[in-house]
Amino acid sequence: MVDQRTSVKSTPVAAASTPKKNAQHTLLLPARIDELKSAREYIGIDKIDGPLLFIKKTHNVGYRELVECVDGSGNVRLGMVLETSADIVVVQVFEGTASLTLPETRLRFSGEPHKLGVSERMLGRVFNGLGQPRDGGPAPRPEHELNVNGKPINPTARAYPRDFIQTGISVIDGMNTLIRGQKLPIFSGNGLPHNELAAQIARQSKIHGAESEFAVIFAAMGVKHDVANFFIRSFEESGVMHKVALFLSLADDPSIERLITPRSALTLAEFLAFEKNMHVLVILTDMSNYCESLREVSTIRGEIPSRKGYPGYLYSDLAELYERSGMLKSSSGSITQLPILTMPNDDISHPIPDLTGYITEGQIVFEREMHSRGIYPPVAGLPSLSRLMKDGIGKEMTREDHPHLASQLFAAYSYVKDVRNLASVIGEEELTPLDNHYLEFGRAFEEKFITQRMDEERTIEQTLTLGWETLRLLPAEELTRLTEEEIDTYYAI
């Protein structure tokens, strides 16, 4: 009798017992059946632990190789090789391990990484985390099949980001300017309106002074159904759904699927940007849920934990995603990233926001106290910054005549914070007349410049005008960040 556990069938996939092709498997078969003719199949596995399968005595298996997992009923789900060695192979199953048993589970190693069939027709559609349709429609006919892990980019092939993106939101355009090709995360907290801001940015973003608009790739990881429905409804009602592709791995989907979701989304973004020369805005939410899934897998594998139980490779894993943004000299397209993460207990020193801040070019930080006062968007003025802002303003670019306005607004608002702290101790009646001027400026800055409606789109010219209106509440001698020419031209109007 042949020991089925150790037998290896070097036969074509089609020659094996035909598995049931569920709706989620139609992207893999039969389109790629010719590529899988050399696949090897193993019957029986050694261990199941959560979303991981362990199998011994295999052939040489590649890291991140695509695996088909077939249960006793013939249902197929996809997995990926997470760890490979001479003794054991660990397979990560994206769609959960329910109904899999040790003696009956079949593993079919494809010999190649997981690929996503990409097409421009994917815009306007909704997919799951693996890139398979979840809106009831057929799978778009792919133009190319690309490795979801991306390809390394030679740093010398990158173009430096300089083009200003107008989001229509004053606190971003005026104070934390987003640049085409930049990665600028939003640090938020539970219950704060980061989803509303992300949807508004997706609807309104455009290259200033150009006709081109952004295609939007939206990837949701571990979000609730009402959040996913909010984004779909927001895009449909605003008429931009035709330029949006959504990848949704919801809260009730297998948590392990969250690890492939951003990679699927970024694979489509790279195709649209570098093959179709489109400007692509990628919104990833919630990166905290992604990191939790990464910690879950690391714990199951028995790895030595780092800070707060997260794996030591959290930094490099996040960098692998964030660094897939940017521009190439050989293409006119671009990928701009807006990752969203909810800081546990609003702690900006938590490992997720801490490591994200090292990788990205700045951050937009939400403040709960501002939200409690009804300010939208509740963007904290001082901890927020855009490190590429200086490269998108100046001569022959936007704000050529206002190069120091943002710096002066930052300096004045910083002093407002000090005055408010002092007033909380000694009372406003003990403040000097100058301190009261700053308090008046702070109120006007928050109520007129920062605060705007969720459906309100402001041009950069309107934002600059509001900035000068608030600065006129301060004495001219306090505007030490501005040049005499700027004061003479705009302050005295």
C-alpha positions as CSV (number, residue, x, y, z in Angstrom):
1,M,0.0,0.0,0.0
2,V,1.3,3.4,-0.9
3,D,1.7,5.8,2.0
4,Q,-0.5,8.7,0.8
5,R,1.1,11.1,3.3
6,T,4.5,11.0,1.7
7,S,3.6,10.3,-1.9
8,V,4.3,13.1,-4.4
9,K,2.3,13.4,-7.6
10,S,4.2,15.3,-10.3
11,T,1.1,15.3,-12.5
12,P,-0.7,18.2,-14.0
13,V,-3.4,19.8,-11.9
14,A,-6.0,18.8,-14.4
15,A,-5.1,15.2,-14.1
16,A,-5.6,15.1,-10.4
17,S,-9.1,14.6,-8.9
18,T,-11.0,17.6,-10.1
19,P,-11.7,20.0,-7.1
20,K,-14.9,21.9,-6.8
21,K,-14.4,25.3,-8.2
22,N,-16.2,27.7,-5.8
23,A,-16.9,31.3,-6.8
24,Q,-13.8,32.6,-5.1
25,H,-11.5,30.3,-7.1
26,T,-12.5,31.3,-10.6
27,L,-9.5,33.7,-11.0
28,L,-7.1,30.8,-10.6
29,L,-8.6,28.1,-12.8
30,P,-8.7,27.5,-15.6
31,A,-6.8,30.6,-16.8
32,R,-3.5,29.5,-15.2
33,I,-3.8,25.8,-15.5
34,D,-1.0,25.6,-18.1
35,E,1.3,27.3,-15.7
36,L,0.5,24.8,-12.9
37,K,1.2,21.6,-14.9
38,S,4.4,21.0,-12.9
39,A,2.6,21.4,-9.6
40,R,3.3,18.8,-6.9
41,E,0.5,17.6,-4.6
42,Y,0.7,16.2,-1.1
43,I,-2.1,14.2,0.6
44,G,-2.2,14.7,4.3
45,I,-0.6,17.3,6.6
46,D,1.1,17.1,10.0
47,K,-0.5,20.0,11.9
48,I,-3.1,22.7,11.8
49,D,-2.7,25.7,14.1
50,G,-5.1,28.6,13.5
51,P,-4.6,29.8,9.9
52,L,-1.3,27.8,9.5
53,L,-0.7,24.4,8.1
54,F,2.5,22.4,8.8
55,I,3.8,19.7,6.5
56,K,7.0,17.7,6.6
57,K,9.2,16.0,4.0
58,T,8.4,18.1,0.9
59,H,10.5,19.0,-2.1
60,N,12.3,22.3,-2.3
61,V,9.5,24.8,-1.8
62,G,9.9,28.6,-2.4
63,Y,9.2,31.3,0.1
64,R,5.8,33.0,-0.6
65,E,4.9,30.3,-3.2
66,L,1.2,30.0,-4.0
67,V,-0.5,26.9,-2.6
68,E,-3.9,25.4,-3.3
69,C,-5.5,23.7,-0.2
70,V,-8.2,21.2,-1.0
71,D,-10.4,19.8,1.8
72,G,-12.1,16.3,1.8
73,S,-15.1,17.6,-0.1
74,G,-13.0,19.1,-2.9
75,N,-13.4,22.7,-2.0
76,V,-10.3,24.8,-2.9
77,R,-8.9,27.7,-1.0
78,L,-5.6,29.6,-1.5
79,G,-2.6,29.8,0.7
80,M,1.0,31.0,0.7
81,V,4.2,29.5,1.9
82,L,5.2,31.5,5.0
83,E,8.3,29.5,6.0
84,T,10.3,26.8,4.2
85,S,13.2,24.6,5.3
86,A,14.6,21.2,4.7
87,D,12.4,19.7,7.5
88,I,9.1,21.5,7.4
89,V,7.0,23.9,5.4
90,V,4.5,26.3,6.9
91,V,1.5,27.4,4.7
92,Q,-0.6,30.4,5.6
93,V,-4.2,29.9,4.4
94,F,-6.0,33.1,3.5
95,E,-9.6,31.8,3.7
96,G,-9.4,30.0,7.0
97,T,-8.8,26.4,7.9
98,A,-12.4,25.3,8.8
99,S,-13.3,21.8,7.4
100,L,-9.6,20.9,6.8
101,T,-8.5,17.7,8.4
102,L,-5.0,16.2,8.8
103,P,-5.4,13.0,6.7
104,E,-7.6,14.3,3.9
105,T,-6.2,17.8,3.2
106,R,-4.4,18.1,-0.1
107,L,-1.7,20.7,-0.7
108,R,-0.8,21.6,-4.3
109,F,2.4,23.7,-4.6
110,S,2.3,25.8,-7.7
111,G,6.0,26.7,-7.9
112,E,5.3,30.4,-8.3
113,P,4.2,33.3,-6.1
114,H,0.6,34.5,-5.8
115,K,-0.4,36.5,-8.8
116,L,-3.2,39.0,-9.4
117,G,-4.9,39.4,-12.8
118,V,-5.0,43.2,-13.2
119,S,-7.0,45.3,-15.7
120,E,-8.2,48.8,-16.0
121,R,-11.7,47.4,-15.9
122,M,-11.2,46.7,-12.2
123,L,-12.0,50.4,-11.6
124,G,-15.6,50.7,-10.4
125,R,-15.6,47.2,-8.9
126,V,-15.5,45.7,-5.4
127,F,-13.1,42.8,-4.6
128,N,-12.1,40.8,-1.6
129,G,-8.6,40.8,-0.1
130,L,-7.4,38.3,-2.7
131,G,-8.6,40.4,-5.6
132,Q,-11.7,38.2,-6.3
133,P,-15.0,39.9,-7.1
134,R,-17.4,40.3,-4.2
135,D,-19.9,42.6,-5.9
136,G,-21.7,39.8,-7.7
137,G,-20.2,40.6,-11.1
138,P,-17.8,38.4,-13.2
139,A,-14.1,38.6,-12.8
140,P,-12.6,41.3,-15.2
141,R,-10.6,39.8,-18.0
142,P,-7.0,40.4,-16.9
143,E,-4.5,42.3,-19.1
144,H,-1.6,41.0,-17.1
145,E,-0.9,38.8,-14.1
146,L,1.5,40.4,-11.6
147,N,3.2,39.1,-8.5
148,V,1.3,40.6,-5.5
149,N,4.6,41.1,-3.7
150,G,5.7,43.7,-6.3
151,K,9.1,44.2,-7.8
152,P,12.0,46.0,-6.2
153,I,12.6,49.4,-7.7
154,N,16.1,50.7,-8.4
155,P,16.3,53.9,-6.3
156,T,18.0,55.7,-9.2
157,A,14.9,55.0,-11.4
158,R,12.7,57.0,-9.0
159,A,11.6,60.6,-9.8
160,Y,11.6,63.0,-6.8
161,P,8.1,64.0,-5.8
162,R,7.4,67.7,-6.4
163,D,3.8,68.2,-7.7
164,F,1.3,69.6,-5.3
165,I,-2.0,67.6,-4.8
166,Q,-5.0,69.7,-4.0
167,T,-7.2,67.9,-1.6
168,G,-9.6,70.8,-1.1
169,I,-9.0,70.6,2.7
170,S,-7.4,73.8,4.1
171,V,-5.5,72.2,7.0
172,I,-3.8,69.8,4.7
173,D,-3.3,72.0,1.6
174,G,-2.1,74.9,3.7
175,M,-0.3,73.3,6.5
176,N,0.6,69.7,5.6
177,T,0.7,69.7,1.8
178,L,0.3,66.4,0.1
179,I,2.8,65.8,-2.8
180,R,2.2,63.5,-5.7
181,G,4.1,60.2,-5.0
182,Q,4.3,60.8,-1.3
183,K,3.2,58.5,1.5
184,L,1.4,60.5,4.2
185,P,-0.3,58.5,6.9
186,I,-3.3,59.6,9.0
187,F,-2.8,58.9,12.7
188,S,-6.3,58.7,14.3
189,G,-8.1,57.0,17.1
190,N,-11.2,55.0,17.7
191,G,-14.3,57.0,17.1
192,L,-12.6,59.9,15.2
193,P,-13.7,60.8,11.7
194,H,-10.7,59.4,9.8
195,N,-13.0,57.5,7.4
196,E,-14.9,60.7,6.5
197,L,-11.7,62.5,5.8
198,A,-10.3,59.7,3.7
199,A,-13.5,59.6,1.6
200,Q,-13.4,63.4,1.2
201,I,-9.8,63.3,0.1
202,A,-10.6,60.5,-2.4
203,R,-13.5,62.5,-3.9
204,Q,-11.7,65.8,-4.1
205,S,-8.0,65.1,-4.9
206,K,-6.5,66.5,-8.1
207,I,-3.2,67.8,-9.5
208,H,-3.4,71.6,-9.1
209,G,-3.4,73.4,-12.4
210,A,-3.8,70.2,-14.4
211,E,-6.8,68.4,-15.8
212,S,-5.8,64.9,-14.6
213,E,-7.6,63.3,-11.7
214,F,-6.7,60.4,-9.5
215,A,-7.8,56.8,-9.8
216,V,-8.4,55.7,-6.2
217,I,-7.5,52.2,-4.9
218,F,-9.1,51.7,-1.5
219,A,-8.1,48.8,0.7
220,A,-10.0,48.0,3.9
221,M,-8.6,45.5,6.4
222,G,-10.8,44.3,9.3
223,V,-13.4,47.1,9.0
224,K,-17.0,46.6,9.8
225,H,-19.7,46.3,7.2
226,D,-21.2,49.8,8.0
227,V,-17.7,51.3,7.3
228,A,-17.4,49.5,4.0
229,N,-20.9,50.5,3.0
230,F,-20.1,54.1,3.9
231,F,-17.2,54.3,1.5
232,I,-19.1,52.6,-1.3
233,R,-22.1,54.9,-0.8
234,S,-19.9,57.9,-0.6
235,F,-18.2,57.1,-3.9
236,E,-21.4,56.3,-5.6
237,E,-23.3,59.4,-4.5
238,S,-20.4,61.7,-5.5
239,G,-20.2,60.2,-8.9
240,V,-16.5,59.0,-8.6
241,M,-17.2,55.2,-8.3
242,H,-16.1,54.7,-11.9
243,K,-12.5,55.6,-10.9
244,V,-12.4,53.6,-7.7
245,A,-11.4,50.0,-7.0
246,L,-12.2,48.7,-3.6
247,F,-10.5,45.7,-1.9
248,L,-12.5,44.8,1.2
249,S,-11.4,42.3,3.9
250,L,-14.1,42.8,6.5
251,A,-14.1,42.2,10.2
252,D,-15.9,38.8,9.8
253,D,-13.5,37.6,7.1
254,P,-10.6,35.5,8.1
255,S,-8.1,37.7,9.7
256,I,-5.2,36.2,7.8
257,E,-6.7,37.6,4.6
258,R,-5.8,41.1,5.8
259,L,-2.1,40.4,5.2
260,I,-2.6,40.0,1.4
261,T,-5.2,42.8,1.0
262,P,-2.8,45.8,0.8
263,R,-0.5,43.8,-1.5
264,S,-3.4,43.1,-3.9
265,A,-4.4,46.7,-3.9
266,L,-0.9,48.0,-4.5
267,T,-0.4,45.5,-7.3
268,L,-3.3,47.1,-9.2
269,A,-2.0,50.5,-8.3
270,E,1.4,49.7,-9.8
271,F,-0.2,48.5,-13.0
272,L,-2.4,51.6,-13.4
273,A,0.5,54.0,-12.5
274,F,3.4,52.5,-14.4
275,E,1.7,50.7,-17.2
276,K,-1.3,53.0,-17.8
277,N,0.5,56.2,-16.7
278,M,-2.3,57.1,-14.3
279,H,-2.1,59.1,-11.1
280,V,-3.2,56.7,-8.3
281,L,-4.2,57.5,-4.8
282,V,-4.0,54.4,-2.5
283,I,-5.9,54.5,0.8
284,L,-5.1,51.7,3.3
285,T,-7.3,51.4,6.4
286,D,-6.9,50.2,9.1
287,M,-3.2,49.5,9.2
288,S,-3.6,48.7,12.9
289,N,-5.7,45.7,12.0
290,Y,-3.1,44.6,9.5
291,C,-0.4,44.7,12.2
292,E,-2.6,42.8,14.6
293,S,-2.9,40.0,12.1
294,L,0.8,40.0,11.6
295,R,1.2,39.7,15.4
296,E,-1.3,36.8,15.4
297,V,0.7,34.8,12.8
298,S,4.0,35.6,14.6
299,T,2.6,34.3,17.9
300,I,1.3,31.1,16.3
301,R,4.8,30.5,14.8
302,G,6.4,30.9,18.2
303,E,8.6,33.7,17.2
304,I,10.3,35.8,19.9
305,P,8.2,39.0,20.2
306,S,9.5,42.5,20.1
307,R,7.7,45.6,21.6
308,K,4.2,44.9,22.8
309,G,4.2,41.4,21.3
310,Y,4.7,42.6,17.7
311,P,7.3,40.7,15.6
312,G,10.8,42.2,15.2
313,Y,10.3,42.4,11.5
314,L,7.2,44.8,11.8
315,Y,9.3,47.7,10.5
316,S,10.5,45.9,7.4
317,D,7.1,44.5,6.7
318,L,5.5,47.9,6.8
319,A,8.3,49.4,4.7
320,E,7.6,46.7,2.1
321,L,4.1,48.2,1.7
322,Y,4.8,51.9,2.1
323,E,7.8,52.0,-0.3
324,R,5.6,50.8,-3.2
325,S,4.5,54.4,-3.6
326,G,6.3,57.0,-5.6
327,M,7.1,57.9,-9.2
328,L,9.4,56.5,-11.9
329,K,11.4,58.5,-14.4
330,S,10.2,56.1,-17.2
331,S,6.5,56.7,-16.5
332,S,4.3,59.8,-16.1
333,G,2.1,58.0,-13.6
334,S,2.4,58.0,-9.8
335,I,1.3,56.2,-6.6
336,T,0.4,58.4,-3.6
337,Q,-0.4,56.6,-0.3
338,L,-2.6,57.6,2.5
339,P,-2.4,54.8,5.1
340,I,-4.8,55.2,8.0
341,L,-4.1,53.7,11.4
342,T,-5.9,54.0,14.7
343,M,-3.5,54.6,17.6
344,P,-4.3,52.3,20.6
345,N,-5.3,54.6,23.4
346,D,-4.4,57.6,21.3
347,D,-0.7,56.7,22.0
348,I,1.5,58.1,19.2
349,S,4.5,56.3,20.7
350,H,2.9,52.9,20.1
351,P,5.0,50.7,17.9
352,I,2.6,51.0,14.9
353,P,2.5,54.8,14.5
354,D,6.1,55.0,15.8
355,L,7.5,52.8,13.1
356,T,5.2,54.2,10.4
357,G,6.5,57.7,11.2
358,Y,10.1,56.5,10.5
359,I,9.1,55.1,7.1
360,T,6.7,57.7,5.7
361,E,7.3,61.4,4.9
362,G,5.3,62.9,7.7
363,Q,1.9,62.3,9.3
364,I,-1.5,63.9,9.8
365,V,-2.4,63.5,13.5
366,F,-6.0,63.7,14.8
367,E,-6.7,65.3,18.2
368,R,-9.6,64.0,20.3
369,E,-10.0,67.2,22.2
370,M,-10.6,69.1,18.9
371,H,-13.1,66.5,17.9
372,S,-15.0,67.0,21.2
373,R,-15.3,70.7,20.4
374,G,-17.0,69.9,17.1
375,I,-14.0,70.8,14.8
376,Y,-13.8,68.8,11.6
377,P,-11.3,67.7,10.5
378,P,-9.7,67.5,14.0
379,V,-6.2,67.7,12.7
380,A,-3.7,68.7,15.4
381,G,-1.6,71.6,14.1
382,L,1.7,70.9,15.8
383,P,2.4,67.2,15.6
384,S,1.2,67.0,12.0
385,L,3.7,67.6,9.3
386,S,4.6,66.9,5.7
387,R,8.3,66.5,5.1
388,L,7.9,67.0,1.3
389,M,5.8,70.2,1.6
390,K,8.8,72.4,1.0
391,D,9.4,70.7,-2.3
392,G,5.9,71.4,-3.6
393,I,5.9,75.2,-3.0
394,G,8.0,78.1,-4.1
395,K,9.2,79.5,-7.3
396,E,7.4,78.3,-10.5
397,M,5.2,76.1,-8.2
398,T,2.2,76.8,-5.9
399,R,2.4,79.6,-3.4
400,E,5.3,81.4,-5.1
401,D,4.2,84.6,-3.5
402,H,3.4,83.0,-0.1
403,P,6.4,80.8,0.7
404,H,6.4,81.6,4.5
405,L,2.7,81.7,5.3
406,A,2.5,78.1,6.6
407,S,5.6,78.7,8.8
408,Q,4.0,81.8,10.3
409,L,0.7,80.0,11.0
410,F,2.6,77.1,12.7
411,A,4.6,79.6,14.9
412,A,1.5,81.6,15.9
413,Y,-0.6,78.5,16.7
414,S,2.3,77.1,18.8
415,Y,2.2,80.3,20.9
416,V,-1.6,79.9,21.2
417,K,-1.1,76.6,22.9
418,D,1.3,78.1,25.4
419,V,-1.1,81.0,26.2
420,R,-4.0,78.5,26.7
421,N,-1.9,76.5,29.1
422,L,-1.1,79.7,31.0
423,A,-4.7,80.8,31.0
424,S,-5.8,77.5,32.5
425,V,-3.5,78.3,35.5
426,I,-3.9,82.0,36.1
427,G,-7.1,82.7,34.3
428,E,-7.7,84.7,31.1
429,E,-8.3,88.0,33.0
430,E,-4.6,88.0,34.0
431,L,-3.3,87.7,30.5
432,T,-1.6,90.5,28.7
433,P,-3.2,92.3,25.7
434,L,-0.9,90.5,23.4
435,D,-1.8,87.2,24.8
436,N,-5.5,88.0,24.2
437,H,-4.7,88.8,20.6
438,Y,-3.2,85.3,20.3
439,L,-6.3,83.7,21.9
440,E,-8.5,85.5,19.4
441,F,-6.2,84.3,16.6
442,G,-6.4,80.7,17.9
443,R,-10.2,80.7,17.9
444,A,-10.4,82.2,14.4
445,F,-7.7,79.8,13.1
446,E,-9.7,76.7,14.3
447,E,-13.1,78.0,13.4
448,K,-12.4,79.5,10.0
449,F,-9.2,77.9,8.7
450,I,-9.3,74.3,10.0
451,T,-13.1,73.8,10.3
452,Q,-14.9,73.0,7.1
453,R,-17.8,70.9,6.0
454,M,-17.4,67.3,4.9
455,D,-18.7,68.3,1.4
456,E,-16.8,71.5,1.2
457,E,-14.0,71.8,-1.3
458,R,-11.6,74.8,-1.1
459,T,-9.1,75.8,-3.7
460,I,-5.6,76.6,-2.6
461,E,-6.3,80.3,-3.3
462,Q,-9.2,80.2,-0.9
463,T,-7.0,78.4,1.7
464,L,-4.3,81.1,1.4
465,T,-6.9,83.9,1.7
466,L,-8.2,82.4,4.9
467,G,-4.7,82.1,6.3
468,W,-4.0,85.8,5.8
469,E,-7.4,86.7,7.3
470,T,-6.5,85.0,10.5
471,L,-3.0,86.4,10.7
472,R,-4.4,90.0,10.5
473,L,-5.7,89.4,14.0
474,L,-2.1,89.7,15.2
475,P,0.1,92.8,15.3
476,A,2.4,93.1,12.4
477,E,5.5,93.1,14.6
478,E,4.6,89.6,15.7
479,L,4.8,88.2,12.2
480,T,8.5,87.4,12.4
481,R,8.4,84.5,9.9
482,L,7.2,86.7,7.1
483,T,9.3,88.9,4.8
484,E,8.6,92.7,4.6
485,E,7.4,92.2,1.1
486,E,4.9,89.6,2.1
487,I,3.6,91.8,5.0
488,D,3.3,94.9,2.7
489,T,1.6,92.9,0.0
490,Y,-0.9,90.8,1.9
491,Y,-1.1,91.9,5.5
492,A,-2.3,95.4,4.9
493,I,-5.1,94.5,2.5
